[in-house]
Amino acid sequence: MLSCVSLTELTTAAAWILGLSIAALIAAGWRKPARATVPVARGRRSARPRAGVPVVDTSAAAPASTSPWRRIWAVVAGSTLALVTGAIVAITVALSLGYIVITLSHKLGR
């Protein structure tokens, strides 16, 4: 099965589609939002004034500081989790791309 579209034409068409989609997104978000409306009252309001809640200002105890070992453990554990997660994502992406390339190259050879 032969293709009559060159790689340059395909890339140019993809770039045009990308540019036009970005322009459409910008145009859609460019308009001003609608004005806020006053909420409609759902029930009758009584004529009596509302009673306030008394506020008491008291000082609280200072929080205990964390130990340096706990901070070091948090840095080590967070870094390890980031590295493991990054490695899993990299392996998944590499395997997916490898599968796609191998599948498409086999289809081109037919």
Distance bins in CASP14 RR format, pairs under 12 A and 6 or more apart:
PFRMAT RR
TARGET T0000
AUTHOR 0000-0000-0000
RMODE 2
METHOD distances of the structure
MODEL  1
1 107 0 0 0 0 1 0 0 0 0 0 0
1 108 0 0 0 0 1 0 0 0 0 0 0
1 109 0 0 0 0 1 0 0 0 0 0 0
1 110 1 0 0 1 0 0 0 0 0 0 0
2 108 0 0 0 0 0 1 0 0 0 0 0
2 109 0 0 0 0 0 1 0 0 0 0 0
2 110 0 0 0 0 0 1 0 0 0 0 0
3 9 0 0 0 0 0 1 0 0 0 0 0
3 10 0 0 0 0 1 0 0 0 0 0 0
3 107 0 0 0 0 0 1 0 0 0 0 0
3 108 0 0 0 0 1 0 0 0 0 0 0
4 10 0 0 0 0 0 1 0 0 0 0 0
5 11 0 0 0 0 0 1 0 0 0 0 0
5 12 0 0 0 0 0 1 0 0 0 0 0
5 13 0 0 0 0 1 0 0 0 0 0 0
5 14 0 0 0 0 0 1 0 0 0 0 0
6 12 0 0 0 0 1 0 0 0 0 0 0
6 13 0 0 0 0 0 1 0 0 0 0 0
7 13 0 0 0 0 0 1 0 0 0 0 0
7 14 0 0 0 0 0 1 0 0 0 0 0
8 14 0 0 0 0 0 1 0 0 0 0 0
8 15 0 0 0 0 0 1 0 0 0 0 0
9 15 0 0 0 0 0 1 0 0 0 0 0
9 16 0 0 0 0 0 1 0 0 0 0 0
10 16 0 0 0 0 0 1 0 0 0 0 0
10 17 0 0 0 0 0 1 0 0 0 0 0
11 17 0 0 0 0 0 1 0 0 0 0 0
11 18 0 0 0 0 0 1 0 0 0 0 0
12 18 0 0 0 0 0 1 0 0 0 0 0
12 19 0 0 0 0 0 1 0 0 0 0 0
13 19 0 0 0 0 0 1 0 0 0 0 0
13 20 0 0 0 0 0 1 0 0 0 0 0
14 20 0 0 0 0 0 1 0 0 0 0 0
14 21 0 0 0 0 0 1 0 0 0 0 0
15 21 0 0 0 0 0 1 0 0 0 0 0
15 22 0 0 0 0 0 1 0 0 0 0 0
16 22 0 0 0 0 0 1 0 0 0 0 0
16 23 0 0 0 0 0 1 0 0 0 0 0
17 23 0 0 0 0 0 1 0 0 0 0 0
17 24 0 0 0 0 0 1 0 0 0 0 0
18 24 0 0 0 0 0 1 0 0 0 0 0
18 25 0 0 0 0 0 1 0 0 0 0 0
19 25 0 0 0 0 1 0 0 0 0 0 0
19 26 0 0 0 0 1 0 0 0 0 0 0
19 27 0 0 0 0 0 1 0 0 0 0 0
20 26 0 0 0 0 0 1 0 0 0 0 0
20 27 0 0 0 0 0 1 0 0 0 0 0
21 27 0 0 0 0 0 1 0 0 0 0 0
21 28 0 0 0 0 0 1 0 0 0 0 0
22 28 0 0 0 0 0 1 0 0 0 0 0
22 29 0 0 0 0 0 1 0 0 0 0 0
23 29 0 0 0 0 0 1 0 0 0 0 0
23 30 0 0 0 0 0 1 0 0 0 0 0
24 30 0 0 0 0 0 1 0 0 0 0 0
64 70 0 0 0 0 0 1 0 0 0 0 0
65 71 0 0 0 0 1 0 0 0 0 0 0
66 72 0 0 0 0 0 1 0 0 0 0 0
66 73 0 0 0 0 1 0 0 0 0 0 0
66 74 0 0 0 0 1 0 0 0 0 0 0
66 75 0 0 0 0 0 1 0 0 0 0 0
67 73 0 0 0 0 1 0 0 0 0 0 0
67 74 0 0 0 0 0 1 0 0 0 0 0
68 74 0 0 0 0 0 1 0 0 0 0 0
68 75 0 0 0 0 0 1 0 0 0 0 0
69 75 0 0 0 0 0 1 0 0 0 0 0
69 76 0 0 0 0 0 1 0 0 0 0 0
70 76 0 0 0 0 0 1 0 0 0 0 0
70 77 0 0 0 0 0 1 0 0 0 0 0
71 77 0 0 0 0 0 1 0 0 0 0 0
71 78 0 0 0 0 0 1 0 0 0 0 0
72 78 0 0 0 0 0 1 0 0 0 0 0
72 79 0 0 0 0 0 1 0 0 0 0 0
73 79 0 0 0 0 0 1 0 0 0 0 0
73 80 0 0 0 0 0 1 0 0 0 0 0
74 80 0 0 0 0 0 1 0 0 0 0 0
74 81 0 0 0 0 0 1 0 0 0 0 0
75 81 0 0 0 0 0 1 0 0 0 0 0
75 82 0 0 0 0 0 1 0 0 0 0 0
76 82 0 0 0 0 0 1 0 0 0 0 0
76 83 0 0 0 0 0 1 0 0 0 0 0
77 83 0 0 0 0 0 1 0 0 0 0 0
77 84 0 0 0 0 0 1 0 0 0 0 0
78 84 0 0 0 0 1 0 0 0 0 0 0
78 85 0 0 0 0 1 0 0 0 0 0 0
79 85 0 0 0 0 0 1 0 0 0 0 0
79 86 0 0 0 0 0 1 0 0 0 0 0
80 86 0 0 0 0 0 1 0 0 0 0 0
80 87 0 0 0 0 0 1 0 0 0 0 0
81 87 0 0 0 0 0 1 0 0 0 0 0
81 88 0 0 0 0 0 1 0 0 0 0 0
82 88 0 0 0 0 0 1 0 0 0 0 0
82 89 0 0 0 0 0 1 0 0 0 0 0
83 89 0 0 0 0 0 1 0 0 0 0 0
83 90 0 0 0 0 0 1 0 0 0 0 0
84 90 0 0 0 0 0 1 0 0 0 0 0
84 91 0 0 0 0 0 1 0 0 0 0 0
85 91 0 0 0 0 0 1 0 0 0 0 0
85 92 0 0 0 0 0 1 0 0 0 0 0
86 92 0 0 0 0 1 0 0 0 0 0 0
86 93 0 0 0 0 1 0 0 0 0 0 0
86 94 0 0 0 0 0 1 0 0 0 0 0
87 93 0 0 0 0 0 1 0 0 0 0 0
87 94 0 0 0 0 0 1 0 0 0 0 0
88 94 0 0 0 0 0 1 0 0 0 0 0
88 95 0 0 0 0 0 1 0 0 0 0 0
89 95 0 0 0 0 0 1 0 0 0 0 0
89 96 0 0 0 0 0 1 0 0 0 0 0
90 96 0 0 0 0 0 1 0 0 0 0 0
90 97 0 0 0 0 0 1 0 0 0 0 0
91 97 0 0 0 0 0 1 0 0 0 0 0
91 98 0 0 0 0 0 1 0 0 0 0 0
92 98 0 0 0 0 0 1 0 0 0 0 0
92 99 0 0 0 0 0 1 0 0 0 0 0
93 99 0 0 0 0 0 1 0 0 0 0 0
93 100 0 0 0 0 0 1 0 0 0 0 0
94 100 0 0 0 0 0 1 0 0 0 0 0
94 101 0 0 0 0 0 1 0 0 0 0 0
95 101 0 0 0 0 0 1 0 0 0 0 0
95 102 0 0 0 0 0 1 0 0 0 0 0
96 102 0 0 0 0 0 1 0 0 0 0 0
96 103 0 0 0 0 0 1 0 0 0 0 0
97 103 0 0 0 0 0 1 0 0 0 0 0
97 104 0 0 0 0 0 1 0 0 0 0 0
98 104 0 0 0 0 1 0 0 0 0 0 0
98 105 0 0 0 0 1 0 0 0 0 0 0
98 106 0 0 0 0 0 1 0 0 0 0 0
99 105 0 0 0 0 0 1 0 0 0 0 0
99 106 0 0 0 0 0 1 0 0 0 0 0
100 106 0 0 0 0 0 1 0 0 0 0 0
100 107 0 0 0 0 0 1 0 0 0 0 0
101 107 0 0 0 0 0 1 0 0 0 0 0
101 108 0 0 0 0 0 1 0 0 0 0 0
102 108 0 0 0 0 0 1 0 0 0 0 0
102 109 0 0 0 0 0 1 0 0 0 0 0
103 109 0 0 0 0 0 1 0 0 0 0 0
103 110 0 0 0 0 0 1 0 0 0 0 0
104 110 0 0 0 0 0 1 0 0 0 0 0
END
